[in-house]
Amino acid sequence: MADVSAIVVNYNSGAWLTALVAGLRRETLVRRDGRRGELEIVVVENASPSDQSRWLEPLERDGVKVVRAPANLGYAGGNNLGVRHATGDKILVLNPDVLIVPGAVGALARHLDEHPRAGQVGPRGWIDSHRFLYLPRIELPTLATQLAEAWRRTSPRRAEAFALRRTKNALRIWSATRPQEEPVLAGYAFMMPADLARRLGPFDDCFPLYYEDADLSRRVREAGRECVLVPDAEMVHLFNKSAGQFAAEAAVKHDRSLDLYLRKHYGEAGGWLGRRVLAWTRAHPTRSGAHEFARCEDLGELVDPPRLAPARPAPHYLVELTIDPLFSLAVGRIDARPVFEIPRGTWEHLDPTDYYVRFLSLPELAPLGAWRFRKTAPLRPVANDADFLDRLADSHPPAELVA
């Protein structure tokens, strides 16, 4: 029997999967008695539309347990199938487009061992292999957040208040120095005791894609257990590399999953409200500019990273980068340099598209400047785990906030 079973659902993501498995293989687990622990890797091939044999067969020969689903079971259903084939005392669920910062798996396992009330633990996440930009905080959907989604689109002032609330919540994770409870942990990477995972599903496989993580964390807490962010465990989520290949299909599944989540937890009235909000957002797109609150200086098309300076000196400031002019879901960084520049490696990781940046003073969160630009340089993703480790050696740690 393994100590930890890592479950990875593969859907047209063989190259990412190979890098992830390499990272998992160099992780070290230590049992409570000091002996070395065993890590089992279970890959669920979720009926990918293209042949994945060139990646899966070498992994299988090297001891990875490959389970081939008869059809695309969705992210939730694929993970549930993997759990049924796992033997570990703990279940680690991972997206294929995740890179493991050394020591992360052991840190999650230790927290579960030392804190019996913890039912689900997750890492602090980065969006790039340099660990330069933090991933956004995932919020628990509620009827209140759905109403706020529509409310914020009625004026720039309300849009700013909505974004500021999300920024404050995200800053709790980005500045955390010790484990802390969270209402929801992102589904790209988390660990659970196997008995609890099996009792809960772990996922409700009615969800085709998205919101299965919010639903699971909610059920973990309803079972009397804690959902805990462990900042000493760090992982990079390259974000949307699998679902992004099928954007239109993923968008449809997103809307179906949100409707299912709201009906499950709030009844048919909740589903009705969610559909009304969705219709409202479709009728009031952010690209119109009517609800933008950060008046951005337009930098035009950029091949190289911009060099940006806060409007006035600040001991620390927060940088938020997003593709949404309402700053609904932004990656972030705490910085202190007089001139801010994204490292070349991080810049190469960003998709070529339109971006919005704003600086906020800390701790006041007063505006210090906002910009927009279109990145025209092509995406150059991390090629493999060795490349990732090289980039980690050249990381740019964020400035630490001094209380």
C-alpha positions as CSV (number, residue, x, y, z in Angstrom):
1,M,0.0,0.0,0.0
2,A,1.3,3.4,-0.9
3,D,1.5,6.4,1.4
4,V,0.3,8.9,-1.2
5,S,-1.5,8.2,-4.5
6,A,-1.2,11.0,-7.0
7,I,-4.2,11.1,-9.4
8,V,-3.8,12.9,-12.8
9,V,-6.5,13.0,-15.5
10,N,-5.0,13.3,-18.9
11,Y,-6.9,14.8,-21.8
12,N,-4.7,15.7,-24.7
13,S,-2.0,16.8,-22.3
14,G,0.7,14.2,-22.7
15,A,3.7,16.5,-22.9
16,W,2.6,18.4,-19.7
17,L,1.9,15.1,-18.0
18,T,5.5,13.9,-18.7
19,A,6.9,16.9,-16.9
20,L,4.6,16.5,-14.0
21,V,5.5,12.9,-13.5
22,A,9.2,13.7,-13.5
23,G,8.5,16.2,-10.8
24,L,6.5,13.8,-8.7
25,R,9.3,11.1,-9.0
26,R,11.9,13.4,-7.3
27,E,9.6,14.1,-4.3
28,T,10.5,12.5,-1.0
29,L,7.9,11.3,1.5
30,V,8.8,10.7,5.2
31,R,6.5,8.6,7.3
32,R,5.8,9.4,11.0
33,D,8.3,6.8,12.1
34,G,11.0,8.4,9.9
35,R,11.0,5.8,7.2
36,R,10.8,6.8,3.5
37,G,7.3,6.8,2.2
38,E,6.0,5.5,-1.1
39,L,4.3,7.6,-3.8
40,E,2.0,5.9,-6.3
41,I,1.1,7.7,-9.6
42,V,-2.2,6.9,-11.3
43,V,-2.9,8.5,-14.7
44,V,-6.4,8.4,-16.1
45,E,-6.5,8.6,-19.8
46,N,-9.8,10.4,-20.3
47,A,-10.5,9.4,-23.9
48,S,-8.3,12.1,-25.5
49,P,-9.2,13.0,-29.1
50,S,-5.6,12.5,-30.2
51,D,-3.4,9.5,-29.6
52,Q,-1.5,9.8,-26.4
53,S,0.5,6.6,-26.7
54,R,3.9,8.3,-27.2
55,W,3.6,9.7,-23.7
56,L,1.6,7.1,-21.9
57,E,3.4,4.0,-22.9
58,P,6.9,5.1,-21.6
59,L,5.2,6.1,-18.3
60,E,3.4,2.8,-18.0
61,R,6.7,0.9,-18.6
62,D,8.3,3.0,-15.9
63,G,5.7,2.0,-13.2
64,V,3.0,4.6,-13.6
65,K,-0.5,3.0,-13.3
66,V,-2.4,4.1,-16.4
67,V,-6.2,3.6,-16.4
68,R,-8.0,4.1,-19.7
69,A,-11.5,5.5,-19.4
70,P,-14.1,4.1,-21.8
71,A,-15.3,7.7,-22.6
72,N,-14.6,11.2,-21.5
73,L,-15.8,11.2,-17.9
74,G,-15.1,14.9,-17.3
75,Y,-12.5,16.1,-14.8
76,A,-14.6,15.0,-11.8
77,G,-15.5,11.6,-13.2
78,G,-11.9,11.0,-14.4
79,N,-10.5,11.7,-10.9
80,N,-13.1,9.5,-9.3
81,L,-12.1,6.7,-11.5
82,G,-8.5,7.2,-10.6
83,V,-9.3,7.2,-6.9
84,R,-10.9,3.8,-7.3
85,H,-7.6,2.4,-8.6
86,A,-5.5,4.1,-5.9
87,T,-4.0,2.3,-2.9
88,G,-2.5,5.2,-1.0
89,D,-3.5,6.4,2.5
90,K,-3.7,9.9,1.1
91,I,-5.0,11.1,-2.3
92,L,-3.2,13.9,-4.2
93,V,-5.2,15.3,-7.1
94,L,-3.3,17.2,-9.8
95,N,-3.9,18.8,-13.1
96,P,-1.5,17.6,-15.8
97,D,-0.3,21.2,-16.4
98,V,1.2,21.4,-12.9
99,L,4.9,21.7,-12.0
100,I,6.0,20.6,-8.5
101,V,8.3,22.9,-6.5
102,P,10.6,20.5,-4.7
103,G,9.2,19.5,-1.2
104,A,5.6,20.4,-1.9
105,V,4.1,16.9,-1.8
106,G,5.9,16.2,1.5
107,A,4.7,19.5,3.0
108,L,1.1,18.7,2.2
109,A,1.4,15.1,3.6
110,R,3.0,16.3,6.8
111,H,0.2,18.8,7.4
112,L,-2.4,16.0,7.1
113,D,-0.4,13.8,9.4
114,E,0.0,16.5,12.1
115,H,-3.5,18.0,11.9
116,P,-6.3,15.4,12.1
117,R,-9.0,18.0,11.6
118,A,-7.6,18.9,8.1
119,G,-9.7,17.2,5.5
120,Q,-8.2,18.9,2.4
121,V,-4.9,20.7,2.0
122,G,-3.6,22.7,-1.0
123,P,-0.4,24.5,-2.0
124,R,0.2,28.2,-2.7
125,G,0.2,28.5,-6.5
126,W,2.2,30.4,-9.1
127,I,1.3,30.9,-12.7
128,D,4.8,30.8,-14.0
129,S,7.9,28.7,-13.6
130,H,10.0,31.6,-12.2
131,R,7.5,31.9,-9.2
132,F,7.1,35.5,-10.1
133,L,3.3,35.8,-10.2
134,Y,0.9,34.3,-7.7
135,L,-2.2,32.5,-9.0
136,P,-5.6,34.1,-8.2
137,R,-7.5,33.1,-5.1
138,I,-10.5,30.9,-5.9
139,E,-13.7,32.2,-4.2
140,L,-16.6,30.1,-3.1
141,P,-19.6,30.8,-5.3
142,T,-22.7,32.0,-3.4
143,L,-25.9,33.7,-4.3
144,A,-24.4,36.9,-2.9
145,T,-21.3,36.7,-5.2
146,Q,-23.6,36.0,-8.2
147,L,-25.7,39.1,-7.4
148,A,-22.4,41.1,-7.0
149,E,-21.3,39.9,-10.4
150,A,-24.3,41.7,-12.0
151,W,-24.2,44.7,-9.5
152,R,-20.7,45.5,-10.4
153,R,-21.5,46.0,-14.0
154,T,-23.9,48.9,-13.3
155,S,-21.1,51.5,-12.7
156,P,-17.4,52.0,-12.5
157,R,-17.6,52.7,-8.8
158,R,-19.3,49.4,-8.1
159,A,-16.9,47.5,-10.3
160,E,-14.0,49.0,-8.4
161,A,-15.5,48.0,-5.0
162,F,-16.0,44.4,-6.3
163,A,-12.5,44.2,-7.5
164,L,-11.1,45.7,-4.3
165,R,-12.9,43.0,-2.2
166,R,-11.4,40.3,-4.3
167,T,-7.9,41.9,-4.1
168,K,-8.1,41.9,-0.3
169,N,-9.1,38.2,-0.2
170,A,-6.3,37.3,-2.6
171,L,-3.8,39.2,-0.6
172,R,-4.5,37.0,2.4
173,I,-3.1,34.0,0.4
174,W,-0.3,35.9,-1.4
175,S,1.1,37.2,1.9
176,A,0.5,34.1,4.1
177,T,3.4,32.8,6.1
178,R,1.7,29.9,7.9
179,P,-1.2,27.5,7.1
180,Q,-4.6,29.0,7.1
181,E,-8.2,27.8,6.6
182,E,-9.9,28.8,3.3
183,P,-13.5,28.3,2.2
184,V,-12.4,26.6,-1.0
185,L,-9.2,25.1,-2.4
186,A,-8.5,25.2,-6.1
187,G,-8.9,21.8,-7.9
188,Y,-5.7,21.9,-9.8
189,A,-3.8,20.5,-6.8
190,F,-4.9,19.3,-3.4
191,M,-4.4,16.3,-1.0
192,M,-7.0,14.5,1.2
193,P,-7.0,11.5,3.5
194,A,-8.1,8.6,1.3
195,D,-10.9,7.5,3.5
196,L,-12.5,10.9,3.5
197,A,-11.9,11.3,-0.3
198,R,-13.7,8.0,-0.9
199,R,-16.5,8.8,1.4
200,L,-17.1,12.1,-0.4
201,G,-16.5,10.8,-3.9
202,P,-14.3,12.8,-3.8
203,F,-15.9,14.8,-6.6
204,D,-19.6,14.9,-7.6
205,D,-19.1,13.6,-11.2
206,C,-22.2,15.3,-12.4
207,F,-20.0,18.4,-12.9
208,P,-18.6,18.2,-16.5
209,L,-15.8,20.8,-15.9
210,Y,-15.4,23.6,-13.3
211,Y,-17.0,24.2,-9.9
212,E,-16.4,20.6,-8.8
213,D,-13.6,21.9,-6.6
214,A,-15.9,24.5,-4.9
215,D,-18.5,21.8,-4.4
216,L,-15.9,19.4,-2.8
217,S,-14.5,22.0,-0.4
218,R,-18.0,22.9,0.7
219,R,-18.7,19.3,1.4
220,V,-15.4,18.8,3.2
221,R,-16.4,21.6,5.6
222,E,-19.9,20.3,6.0
223,A,-18.3,17.0,7.1
224,G,-16.7,18.9,10.0
225,R,-13.2,19.0,8.5
226,E,-10.9,22.0,7.5
227,C,-9.7,23.1,4.1
228,V,-6.2,24.5,4.6
229,L,-3.8,26.4,2.4
230,V,-0.2,25.3,3.2
231,P,2.1,28.1,1.9
232,D,5.3,26.0,2.4
233,A,3.9,23.7,-0.3
234,E,4.3,25.5,-3.7
235,M,3.3,24.4,-7.1
236,V,3.1,26.1,-10.5
237,H,-0.2,25.8,-12.4
238,L,0.5,26.6,-16.1
239,F,-3.3,27.1,-16.2
240,N,-5.8,26.0,-18.8
241,K,-3.4,24.1,-21.0
242,S,-5.8,21.2,-21.4
243,A,-9.2,23.0,-21.4
244,G,-7.7,25.9,-23.4
245,Q,-7.3,23.6,-26.4
246,F,-11.1,23.3,-26.6
247,A,-12.1,26.8,-25.4
248,A,-15.6,26.8,-26.9
249,E,-16.5,23.4,-25.4
250,A,-15.0,24.4,-22.1
251,A,-17.1,27.6,-22.0
252,V,-20.3,25.6,-22.4
253,K,-19.3,23.2,-19.7
254,H,-18.4,26.1,-17.4
255,D,-22.0,27.5,-17.7
256,R,-23.5,24.1,-17.2
257,S,-21.4,23.4,-14.1
258,L,-22.2,26.8,-12.5
259,D,-25.9,26.1,-13.1
260,L,-25.6,22.7,-11.5
261,Y,-23.6,24.1,-8.5
262,L,-26.2,26.8,-7.8
263,R,-29.2,24.4,-8.1
264,K,-27.4,21.8,-5.9
265,H,-26.7,24.2,-3.1
266,Y,-29.5,26.8,-3.5
267,G,-32.3,25.0,-5.2
268,E,-34.1,25.9,-8.4
269,A,-34.3,29.5,-7.3
270,G,-30.5,29.6,-7.1
271,G,-30.2,28.1,-10.6
272,W,-32.7,30.7,-12.0
273,L,-30.7,33.5,-10.4
274,G,-27.4,32.2,-11.9
275,R,-28.9,32.0,-15.4
276,R,-30.2,35.5,-15.1
277,V,-26.8,36.9,-14.0
278,L,-25.2,35.0,-16.8
279,A,-27.6,36.6,-19.3
280,W,-26.8,40.0,-17.8
281,T,-23.1,39.6,-18.1
282,R,-23.5,38.5,-21.7
283,A,-25.5,41.6,-22.4
284,H,-22.9,43.9,-20.7
285,P,-19.5,42.7,-21.9
286,T,-16.5,44.3,-20.3
287,R,-14.9,45.1,-23.7
288,S,-17.4,48.0,-24.0
289,G,-15.4,49.9,-21.4
290,A,-18.6,51.2,-19.7
291,H,-17.7,49.6,-16.4
292,E,-13.9,50.1,-16.3
293,F,-12.7,51.9,-13.2
294,A,-8.9,51.8,-13.7
295,R,-8.2,54.4,-16.4
296,C,-5.3,52.7,-18.1
297,E,-2.5,54.2,-20.0
298,D,-2.3,52.4,-23.4
299,L,1.1,51.0,-24.1
300,G,0.1,49.5,-27.4
301,E,1.7,46.3,-28.8
302,L,4.7,45.0,-26.9
303,V,7.3,42.3,-27.9
304,D,9.3,42.9,-24.8
305,P,8.2,43.3,-21.1
306,P,7.2,46.8,-20.1
307,R,9.1,48.8,-17.5
308,L,6.6,50.4,-15.1
309,A,7.0,52.7,-12.1
310,P,4.5,53.4,-9.4
311,A,3.1,57.0,-9.5
312,R,4.8,57.7,-6.2
313,P,7.4,55.9,-4.0
314,A,6.0,53.1,-1.9
315,P,7.8,50.8,0.5
316,H,5.7,47.9,-0.9
317,Y,3.1,47.8,-3.5
318,L,0.8,45.2,-5.1
319,V,0.9,44.4,-8.8
320,E,-2.2,42.8,-10.4
321,L,-2.1,41.5,-14.0
322,T,-5.3,40.3,-15.7
323,I,-7.0,39.9,-19.1
324,D,-10.2,41.4,-17.7
325,P,-10.5,45.3,-17.4
326,L,-12.7,44.8,-14.3
327,F,-9.8,42.9,-12.6
328,S,-12.1,40.1,-11.6
329,L,-9.5,37.4,-11.6
330,A,-5.9,38.7,-11.5
331,V,-2.5,37.2,-10.8
332,G,-0.5,39.2,-8.4
333,R,2.9,40.1,-7.0
334,I,4.1,42.0,-3.9
335,D,7.0,44.2,-5.0
336,A,9.2,47.0,-3.7
337,R,11.4,47.9,-6.7
338,P,11.2,51.5,-8.0
339,V,10.8,50.2,-11.5
340,F,8.8,47.0,-12.1
341,E,9.6,44.6,-14.9
342,I,8.4,41.1,-15.6
343,P,11.3,38.7,-16.0
344,R,11.9,37.3,-19.6
345,G,11.0,33.8,-18.6
346,T,7.7,34.8,-17.0
347,W,7.0,37.1,-20.0
348,E,7.5,34.1,-22.4
349,H,5.0,32.1,-20.4
350,L,2.2,34.6,-20.9
351,D,-0.2,34.0,-23.8
352,P,-0.2,36.6,-26.5
353,T,-3.3,38.7,-25.8
354,D,-4.5,41.9,-24.2
355,Y,-3.4,42.6,-20.6
356,Y,-4.3,45.1,-17.9
357,V,-1.9,46.0,-15.0
358,R,-2.5,48.1,-11.9
359,F,-0.4,49.0,-8.9
360,L,-1.9,49.4,-5.5
361,S,0.0,50.7,-2.4
362,L,0.3,48.5,0.6
363,P,-1.4,48.3,3.0
364,E,-3.7,51.1,1.9
365,L,-4.5,49.6,-1.5
366,A,-4.5,53.1,-3.0
367,P,-4.1,53.3,-6.8
368,L,-0.5,53.9,-8.0
369,G,-1.0,53.6,-11.8
370,A,-2.7,51.4,-14.4
371,W,-1.7,50.3,-17.9
372,R,-3.0,48.2,-20.8
373,F,-1.0,46.5,-23.5
374,R,-1.2,43.7,-26.1
375,K,1.6,41.1,-25.8
376,T,2.6,40.1,-29.4
377,A,5.5,37.9,-28.5
378,P,4.7,34.2,-28.9
379,L,4.1,31.8,-26.0
380,R,7.2,29.8,-25.1
381,P,6.2,27.4,-22.4
382,V,8.5,25.4,-20.1
383,A,9.6,22.3,-22.1
384,N,10.3,19.8,-19.3
385,D,11.0,19.3,-15.6
386,A,14.7,20.0,-16.0
387,D,14.0,23.3,-17.7
388,F,11.6,24.1,-14.8
389,L,14.3,23.4,-12.2
390,D,16.7,25.7,-14.1
391,R,14.2,28.5,-13.9
392,L,13.6,27.9,-10.2
393,A,17.3,28.5,-9.7
394,D,16.8,32.0,-11.3
395,S,13.5,32.8,-9.4
396,H,12.7,36.3,-8.3
397,P,11.1,36.1,-4.8
398,P,8.5,38.7,-4.0
399,A,9.1,41.3,-1.4
400,E,8.1,40.3,2.1
401,L,5.5,42.4,3.9
402,V,6.8,43.5,7.3
403,A,4.0,43.6,9.9
